[in-house]
Amino acid sequence: QVQLVESGGGLVQPGGSLRLSCAARGSIFSSMGWFRQAPGTQRELVASITRGGRTKYADSAKGRFTISRDNAKMTVYLQMNSLKPEDTAVYHCNVDPPLLKLWGQGTQVTVSS
C-alpha cells in the first residue's frame, strides 16, 4: 500500500524560501506532482515531474519553484523561492493525475510578515 508523507512547510516571510519533501512509502509512480489548496479555493497543480525528470509548472510557479525527485530515495521535492503571501496554502503531493486514495494531510505553508 502506497503512502505519501509531506513535510517541510512552515511560516516564512515574503521573499523567503522553503523546501518541501514528499516521501513515498511503498513505491513511487511515474509522474508525481505537488498540489496546493488555499482556504475557499480549489486544489491546483503547482508542479509535476515525470520519472525521467521532465517538469511542468503552473504559471504562478514558473521561475520561482523547482520540482525535483530522487527515485532511489523515493522522494519528491519542491524548492520554493521568492515566496509571496498568495502562496499560502496546504501543499500536497500525489501522482499526476492525482488519485483520491493518495491524498494525505499535506504540509502548511504560510507566507506572512
Backbone as numpy.savetxt, mean C-alpha at the origin, in Angstrom:
# Nx Ny Nz CAx CAy CAz Cx Cy Cz
-3.55 -21.23 3.67 -4.40 -20.05 3.67 -3.51 -18.81 3.67
-3.77 -17.93 2.73 -2.96 -16.73 2.60 -3.46 -15.63 3.52
-2.53 -14.95 4.16 -2.87 -13.79 4.99 -1.88 -12.68 4.66
-2.40 -11.47 4.57 -1.57 -10.30 4.29 -1.58 -9.40 5.51
-0.40 -9.01 5.97 -0.28 -8.19 7.18 0.46 -6.91 6.84
-0.26 -5.79 7.01 0.31 -4.48 6.70 0.92 -3.85 7.95
1.95 -3.06 7.74 2.58 -2.33 8.84 3.30 -1.10 8.30
3.70 -0.23 9.21 4.50 0.92 8.82 3.79 2.26 8.81
2.49 2.24 9.07 1.76 3.50 9.10 2.09 4.32 10.34
1.52 5.52 10.39 1.75 6.37 11.53 1.36 7.80 11.24
1.74 8.67 12.16 1.47 10.10 12.03 2.73 10.78 11.50
2.58 11.56 10.45 3.71 12.23 9.85 3.29 13.64 9.43
4.22 14.55 9.44 3.92 15.92 9.03 3.89 16.03 7.50
3.17 16.99 6.99 3.19 17.20 5.53 4.62 17.35 5.02
4.88 16.70 3.91 6.22 16.69 3.34 7.09 15.55 3.82
6.60 14.83 4.81 7.36 13.72 5.36 7.23 12.44 4.55
7.84 11.38 5.06 7.87 10.10 4.37 7.50 8.96 5.30
6.97 7.91 4.70 6.70 6.67 5.41 6.96 5.51 4.45
7.30 4.37 5.02 7.46 3.16 4.22 6.54 2.09 4.78
5.60 1.66 3.98 4.66 0.62 4.38 5.17 -0.73 3.91
4.86 -1.74 4.70 5.23 -3.11 4.35 4.00 -3.99 4.38
3.99 -4.96 3.50 2.91 -5.95 3.44 3.55 -7.32 3.38
3.43 -8.06 4.47 4.03 -9.39 4.54 2.96 -10.43 4.24
3.27 -11.29 3.30 2.33 -12.34 2.91 2.68 -13.62 3.66
1.71 -14.18 4.31 1.88 -15.47 4.98 1.13 -16.51 4.16
1.87 -17.41 3.58 1.27 -18.44 2.73 1.91 -18.39 1.36
1.54 -17.42 0.58 2.15 -17.26 -0.74 1.89 -15.84 -1.23
2.58 -15.46 -2.23 2.41 -14.13 -2.77 2.02 -14.27 -4.23
1.06 -13.47 -4.63 0.47 -13.61 -5.93 1.24 -12.85 -6.98
0.86 -13.07 -8.20 1.58 -12.46 -9.30 1.57 -10.94 -9.22
0.39 -10.37 -9.08 0.28 -8.92 -9.04 -0.26 -8.49 -7.68
0.47 -7.58 -7.03 0.06 -7.10 -5.71 -0.16 -5.60 -5.77
-1.07 -5.14 -4.94 -1.37 -3.71 -4.95 -1.50 -3.14 -3.56
-1.29 -1.84 -3.48 -1.61 -1.07 -2.28 -2.86 -0.24 -2.58
-3.79 -0.28 -1.66 -5.05 0.42 -1.77 -5.19 1.32 -0.55
-6.02 2.33 -0.67 -6.29 3.17 0.50 -7.74 3.59 0.52
-8.20 3.86 1.74 -9.57 4.32 1.92 -9.60 5.37 3.01
-10.03 6.56 2.63 -10.23 7.64 3.58 -11.69 7.63 4.03
-11.98 8.18 5.21 -13.37 8.20 5.68 -14.30 8.83 4.66
-15.40 8.14 4.40 -16.41 8.67 3.49 -16.08 8.53 2.02
-15.02 7.81 1.71 -14.64 7.63 0.30 -14.55 6.15 -0.03
-14.52 5.86 -1.31 -14.34 4.48 -1.75 -12.86 4.12 -1.71
-12.63 2.83 -1.51 -11.26 2.35 -1.55 -10.72 2.51 -2.96
-9.47 2.95 -3.05 -8.87 3.17 -4.36 -7.51 2.50 -4.44
-7.15 2.12 -5.65 -5.83 1.55 -5.90 -4.81 2.67 -5.95
-3.77 2.54 -5.17 -2.70 3.55 -5.15 -1.57 3.15 -6.09
-1.18 1.89 -5.99 -0.07 1.39 -6.81 -0.14 -0.12 -6.87
0.39 -0.69 -7.95 0.45 -2.13 -8.04 1.75 -2.54 -8.72
2.11 -3.81 -8.51 3.36 -4.31 -9.07 3.19 -5.77 -9.43
3.65 -6.15 -10.61 3.60 -7.54 -11.01 4.78 -8.29 -10.41
4.76 -9.60 -10.53 5.86 -10.40 -10.01 7.18 -10.01 -10.69
7.09 -9.63 -11.92 8.29 -9.23 -12.65 8.74 -7.82 -12.42
7.95 -7.07 -11.65 8.37 -5.72 -11.29 7.74 -4.59 -12.08
6.79 -4.91 -12.95 6.11 -3.85 -13.69 5.15 -3.13 -12.74
5.19 -1.81 -12.75 4.41 -1.03 -11.80 3.41 -0.12 -12.50
2.38 0.24 -11.76 1.45 1.26 -12.19 1.01 2.04 -10.95
0.68 3.31 -11.17 0.34 4.20 -10.07 -0.90 5.01 -10.38
-1.64 5.33 -9.32 -2.69 6.32 -9.44 -2.04 7.67 -9.73
-2.78 8.54 -10.40 -2.22 9.86 -10.72 -1.78 10.59 -9.45
-2.51 10.40 -8.36 -2.19 11.09 -7.11 -0.89 10.61 -6.50
-0.43 9.43 -6.91 0.77 8.83 -6.33 2.02 8.99 -7.22
1.82 9.26 -8.46 2.94 9.35 -9.40 3.94 10.41 -8.96
5.21 10.02 -8.97 6.27 10.94 -8.60 6.54 11.04 -7.12
5.65 10.51 -6.30 5.82 10.59 -4.85 5.93 9.23 -4.19
5.21 8.25 -4.72 5.18 6.92 -4.12 5.94 5.93 -5.00
6.55 4.94 -4.37 7.23 3.88 -5.10 6.85 2.54 -4.50
6.33 1.67 -5.32 5.99 0.32 -4.88 7.11 -0.62 -5.29
7.42 -1.56 -4.42 8.46 -2.54 -4.72 8.10 -3.85 -4.03
8.81 -4.90 -4.38 8.52 -6.19 -3.76 9.79 -7.00 -3.64
9.81 -7.84 -2.63 10.88 -8.80 -2.43 10.21 -10.16 -2.44
10.29 -10.85 -3.56 9.58 -12.13 -3.69 10.12 -13.18 -2.74
11.41 -13.15 -2.47 11.99 -14.12 -1.54 11.45 -13.94 -0.13
11.21 -12.70 0.25 10.67 -12.41 1.58 9.15 -12.34 1.57
8.56 -12.49 0.38 7.11 -12.41 0.23 6.57 -11.12 0.85
7.21 -10.04 0.51 6.84 -8.75 1.09 6.76 -7.70 -0.02
5.75 -6.86 0.10 5.56 -5.75 -0.82 5.68 -4.45 -0.03
6.33 -3.46 -0.60 6.57 -2.21 0.09 5.92 -1.04 -0.66
5.64 0.01 0.09 5.20 1.26 -0.51 5.96 2.38 0.16
6.90 2.96 -0.57 7.63 4.12 -0.08 6.85 5.37 -0.46
6.49 6.14 0.53 5.69 7.34 0.30 6.48 8.57 0.72
6.73 9.44 -0.22 7.46 10.68 0.05 6.55 11.88 -0.22
6.98 13.02 0.25 6.23 14.27 0.03 4.77 14.10 0.38
4.52 13.53 1.53 3.14 13.23 1.92 2.32 14.49 2.12
1.05 14.38 1.78 0.11 15.49 1.87 -1.03 15.10 2.80
-1.72 16.07 3.37 -2.87 15.74 4.22 -3.89 14.86 3.51
-4.05 15.04 2.22 -5.02 14.23 1.48 -4.59 12.79 1.29
-3.37 12.44 1.70 -2.94 11.05 1.69 -3.40 10.30 2.94
-3.99 11.02 3.88 -4.49 10.39 5.10 -5.56 9.36 4.75
-5.34 8.14 5.22 -6.25 7.03 4.91 -5.76 5.78 5.61
-6.57 4.75 5.56 -6.12 3.41 5.93 -5.61 2.75 4.66
-4.39 2.26 4.72 -3.75 1.64 3.57 -3.78 0.12 3.72
-4.20 -0.54 2.66 -4.29 -2.00 2.64 -3.49 -2.54 1.46
-3.02 -3.75 1.61 -2.48 -4.44 0.45 -3.41 -5.59 0.10
-3.35 -6.00 -1.14 -4.18 -7.08 -1.63 -3.62 -7.46 -2.99
-4.12 -8.52 -3.54 -3.76 -8.82 -4.92 -4.46 -7.79 -5.80
-4.01 -7.68 -7.02 -4.62 -6.76 -7.97 -5.04 -7.56 -9.20
-6.35 -7.66 -9.47 -7.47 -7.06 -8.75 -7.70 -7.74 -7.41
-8.28 -7.02 -6.46 -8.35 -7.51 -5.08 -9.35 -8.65 -4.89
-9.06 -9.47 -3.87 -9.95 -10.53 -3.43 -10.55 -10.15 -2.08
-11.84 -10.33 -1.95 -12.54 -9.95 -0.73 -11.94 -10.61 0.50
-11.59 -11.89 0.38 -11.13 -12.65 1.54 -9.74 -12.21 2.01
-9.04 -11.40 1.24 -7.68 -11.01 1.62 -7.60 -9.63 2.28
-8.72 -8.94 2.35 -8.65 -7.64 3.02 -8.33 -7.84 4.50
-7.30 -7.12 4.96 -6.93 -7.16 6.36 -7.32 -5.86 7.04
-6.71 -5.61 8.20 -7.05 -4.40 8.95 -6.40 -3.16 8.37
-5.34 -3.35 7.62 -4.65 -2.20 7.05 -3.79 -1.49 8.07
-3.19 -0.40 7.61 -2.37 0.41 8.48 -2.72 1.88 8.26
-2.93 2.59 9.37 -3.40 3.97 9.30 -2.23 4.91 9.00
-2.45 5.76 8.01 -1.50 6.83 7.70 -2.21 8.15 7.92
-1.64 8.97 8.77 -2.20 10.29 9.05 -1.15 11.34 8.77
-1.50 12.26 7.88 -0.58 13.34 7.53 -1.15 14.64 8.06
-0.50 15.17 9.06 -1.03 16.34 9.73 0.09 17.08 10.44
-0.05 18.39 10.51 0.91 19.19 11.27 0.41 19.43 12.68
